Amino acid sequence: MAKVLISSLGTGSKRDGSYMKANYEINKQRYKTSFIADALNKNLDFDKIYLVGTKKSIWDEAYLAFGGESDKYLEELYEKKELGEVTNDVLSEFRATLPKLETIIVKYGLNDDELWDNFSEFLNIAKEIKDGDELYLDITHSFRSLALMSFVMTQFAHTISDKNFKIAGVFYGMFEYQGENNGVTPIVDIKILLEIQDWIKAIDAIKHYSDFNPLVALLAENHIEKEVQKTFINLNNTISLANIASIRQFIDTASKKIRTIESAENKIVKLLAPEIFSLVERLNKEKMSDFQYELALWFYENKNYALSYMALGEAIVTKTCELKSPDENSEDKTVREEAKRHIDHPYDKLYWQHGEDKDTVSEIRNNIAHQLNTRKDRVNQDIERLRRFLDNFKPYFEE
């Protein structure tokens, strides 16, 4: 496992022959240096450091801060930097002298082409990250677009990569605060912003795809209370298995579960309580048929079309049981089979196969449930039909 830092270089300016130094503080330790990556390295001792800068960044100061000893080369770096002529070839001696460091020349990012070029450079860095590595970002200096690029690249690489690396810190040196802090510039870890993005993606997966898996994974990673984890794991499992009875049971006991979520120590988890409450309020129907129909609508809205067909098929049969056999148990298999033959017109033709008509709810539902290949060329049509089925059957559930 390696500790890797990606740090952006600013341009800076010399006064009286030297760059301005800051009194950086991290983990209660202070380091007076003109170069925040130097302070971070002294405190955390990185195995690899990627310095990202433009042709006019302070490569000379970076060379000096990390132990470069050639006055001649230092002067050359300064001259090239002032002329805006720093290239990868110019930095070859830098890399040879300081093997712990890797230098990356990027463009200013003045247009889309330059931004894409820079993004490619950052992705090349990501390719070097290995399983188990700890990645740290420093977004203090350089153009804000580079700091943002570093931030976005990390998220992108972490999402698409099959490598299991950890984003261990995102550092920012708050130089603007040193005037209120006795001349000390605190280095703050704003990794929480990345974590919030992960939570946003998890919540989005719930709202748009009824997928609780990303949330369950985050709960485990953040060591959230076992009772809260159990609540979401159970809900995720019941939805994943399309267990309508279990979902109904969850809804029936949801008030207790919401209180558990609201009492969680994690602030973001607490914000999830209204989302779960909204789902519960929507599905909390007195009649089983209304619950199943609303569940079908919810699955459809979340693009879970297979489960929507399953729930709709069950809702139609349950509703018929409630209308035709109110004194019978609508969960009884025999009662349900009989109900299928007594669905009111015109809903019967929409539900049940008649003659050559195979574009009915039951036909499509059975094809999905039994993984038949008779409709393999009708996927898009069946999704379009589903919306019409939901609309056409709505009056049936309002009777």
N, C-alpha and C positions, 0 to 999 in steps of 0.2 A: 504494500500500500504506500503510495506516494502523496505528499502534500504539495499541491500545485497552486500557484498564484498567477492570475492574469491581471496585469496592471497597465493602465493607460498613462502615457507620458504627456505632460503639457508642454508649452513652449517656454514660458518663464522669461525672465529678463535679469541681467546681471547689474548689480549696483556695487560700486567700489571693487570690482573684480570678482564678485562672488554672487551666487544666487541667494535669495532670502531663505532663511531657515525657519522652521517651526518647531515648537516644543510639543511633539506628539505624545499622547498618552493612550496606552492600550493595556488592558489587564493590570491596571495600577502601576505600570512601568512607563517611564518617560524616556524619549529619545529625541535629541535635538539634531535635526537633519533637514535638508532642503528637499528630501525625497521620501515620500510616505512609504513606498515599497521597501525602502531601506529599513524604516522603523518596523514595518510588518515582518520583514524577514528576520530581524534581530529578535523579535518576540516569539515568532512561530516557527522559525527555522525550516523554510520550505526546501523541498527536494528539487523543484523545478519552478522557474519563474519565466513567464512570457511577458516581455515588455512590448506594448503596442503603442506606436507613435507615428507621427507624420515626418516628412522630410525636414521639418523645422522644430521638432521636439528637442528637449534638452538631453540628447544622448550623451553629451560630454559629462554632464553632472551625474547621470546614471552610471557611466563608466567609473567615475571617481568614487561614487558612493559605495559601489560594490567591490572596491579594492583594486581598480586599475591603477597601474603605477607608471605608465609611459607618458611623460610630459609632452613628448613630441606628438604622440597619437591623440592625446587629450586636446592639444591645440588644433590638430587637424579636424577633430570632431566638432570643435567650437566653430571653426571657420566654415566648414561645410553646413553646419546648422544655420549659421547666420545667412548663408547664401541660398538656403533651401535646396541643398544638393546632397543631402544624406540619402544613401542608397543601401541596398543589401550588401553590395560589394564593399562599401565603405565600412559597414559594420562587421565585416568578416573577422577583423582582428579583435573586435569587441567580444564576439562569441568564442573565439579561440582562447582568449585570455581568461574569460569568465564562463566556463562550461556549464555552470548551473543555470545560466540565462539563455533565453532564446529571444531574438529580436524580430519584430514583425513591423514592416513598413506598410502603412495604410494611407488611403487618400482622404481628402478633406470631407468627402461626402456631400458635395455640392449639388448632386443630381442623383436620379435613380440608378444610373449606371455605376457611379462611384460608390453608392451605398451597397449595391449588389456585390461589387468587387470586395468591399470591406467585409460584407457578410461571409463571403467565401473564405476570406482569410481567417475569420473567427471559426468557421466550421473546420478548417484545416487544423486549428488548435484542438478542437473538440475530438478530432479523430485520434489524436495522440493520447487522450485520456484513457486510462485503463481501468478494468474492473477493480473495485475496491479503493480507487483513488479518492482523496478528499480535495475538492475544488474550491478555491477562494477567489473572489473578485474584489478588485479595488477600482472604484468608479469615481475617484476624487478629481483627477486632473483631465486634461485634454478637452476636446470638443464634447459638448453634452451628447451629441449624436453618437460618439464612440462609446461613451458610458452606457447609453441606452442600448446600443448595438451589443455590447458585452452582456448586458442584462438579458436581452431578448435571445441572443444566441445560446446562452446557458439554458434557458427554458426550452428552446427548440431542440437542442442536442439531447437534453435530458429526456424529452418526450419521445423522440424518434430513435434514440440509440438503444441497442440491446445490451449496452454496457451498464453495469450496476455501480455507478459512482455517486458520491455524496456531495451535495453543495453545502459546504460547511460554514461559509461566511461570505457576506457581501459588505465590504468596508467602505466607509466614507469619512474622510478627515474634515471635520467641521471647523475650518479655519475662521469662518465668519463669527464663530462663537468665542474665539480666544480672548477678545476684548472684554467679555463679561466673565471670563474664567481665569483671571490672573495670568493671562498670556499663555495658557495651556490649550492646545488644540486636541480635543477628544477625538479618537477614532471610534466611530459607532458602527455597530453591525446592524444593517438594515435587511438582513435575510428574511425577516418577517414579510417583506413585500413579495418575495418569491413564494413563500408559504401561502400567502393570501391568494396568489394566482392559482396555486394548486387547489385550494378550497373552492375558488370560483369555478374551476373546471369540473370539480366533483359535483357541485350544486347544479351546474349546467347539464351535466349528464343525467341527473335526476329529473330536472324539469323538462328536458327535451327528449330523453330516451328511456325514462323510467329505469335507469341503470344506477344502482346504489354501490356497485363494486368499487369505483374510485374513492367514494366516501368511506367505505368500510376499510380500505387499505390505509387511508389517511388517519383514521381513528386509531388503528393499530400502531402506525408509525409514531404517532404523537402520544402514545400511552394514555389515551382517554379512558375514563373510568369503565370498568368491565361491564357494568349494567347498561351504560349508554351504548357501548359497542354491541352488546347482545341485542339491544332493541333494533338497531339498524341491520345487523346480520340476519336476524329472524325475518325482518321485512324484505330484505334483499332475496333471501332464499325462497320465500313464499312467492314473490313476483317471478323469480327466475324459473321456478317450477310451475308457474301458472296455477298455483294452488288457491283457487278462489275462496274455498272455505277458510283457509288459513289467513288470507287477506281480510276476510270479513271478521275473523276473530281478532286480528290486530286492530281493526277499526273499533270493535266493541270495547277493547281495553285501552284505547289510545290515550285517553285523558291521563291515565297513570304514567304512560310512557312519555308523554309530552312533559309532564312534571319532572321526570328523570332527566330529560334533555335540558330543560330550563335550569336545572340545578348543577349542570356540568361546570367544571372549573374553567375549561377552555372557552374563551370569549366567542370564537367563531361558531363553536358547536351550539352555544346558546342562541345564536342568530338563526339556526336551522329550525328551531321550535315552531316559528310561524309558518315555515314551508310545510312541515309535517302537519301542523294544525289545518292548513288550507286543504291538504289532501284528505285529511280525516273528515273535515266539514263537508267536502264535496261527496265523499263516498258513504257518508253516514245516512243511509236511507232505511226507512222502516221496513219496506218490502224487499225481499231477496231479489226479485226480478228487477226492481229499480236500481238496486246496488250493482247487479251484474251488468245492466245496460250502461250505467254511468262508468263502470270500470272499463267497458268496451270503448266508450268515448275517450277515456283517459289514455288507454293503450294506443288508440288511433292517433291522438294528438302527440304522443311520444314516439310515433313511427314504429311501434311494436305491433305490426299489422297481424301477425300470426295469432298473438294472444288476444287481439281485438276480435278476430273472427271467433276464437274459442269462447270468449266471454259473451259475445252477442248471441251465438248459438244457444248457450246455456240460458241466457236471459229470456229468449223467445219461448223456450220450452217451460221455464219456470213461470213466466207470465200466463201461459195457457193453463198450467196447473192451477194457478191462483184463480183464474176466471172460471174454468170448467169443473174443477174438483177442489173447491175451497176447504172441504173437510178432510181431504187426503193429505198425506205427507208428500210435499213436492220434491223431496229428495229421494223418494222411493223409485227404484229403477222401473218397476212395472208401471207405476203411475206416469212416469215421464215418457215411457215408450208409447203409452196410450194417448198422452197429450199431443204428441207429434201428429196424430191423425185428426186432431180437432182444432187446429189453428184456424182462426176466423179468416174468411175471404176479405181482402185480396192478399193478406199476409201469408196465407198458406202457399200460394204460388211463388212467393219470394223466398220462402223457407225450404219447402219440400220439392224434391225432384218430380217433375211431371213429364212423362213421355221422353222426348229428346232434349228437354230443357235441362242442361247440366250446370247452368250458371246461377245456382241457388246458394243460399247461405250454408245449408247442410252439405251440399256437394263440395263446396270449396273448403268448408271447415273440416270435413272428413279427409279430404285430400291432404290438408296440412297435418292433421293429427296422425294419419297413417303413412305419411311420406310417400304418397303415390306419385307416379310420373305422368298422370293423364293431363295435368295442367301445366306442364313445364314450360310451355310457350305462352302462357297467359298471365304471367306474374304482374305486369303493369296493368292489365285489364282488371285483374282481381283486386288490386289496390284501389283503382278508380271505382269499382263496384262497391267496395266496402263503404266508402263515403256515402254512396247512394243508399245502401242498405240501412246505414245508421239513420239517415234522414227519413227514409220511408217508414221505418219501424217506430220512429219517435211517437207518432199518435197512438200506437198500440200500447205504449207504456203510460200514456196519459189517460187511459180509460179507467 
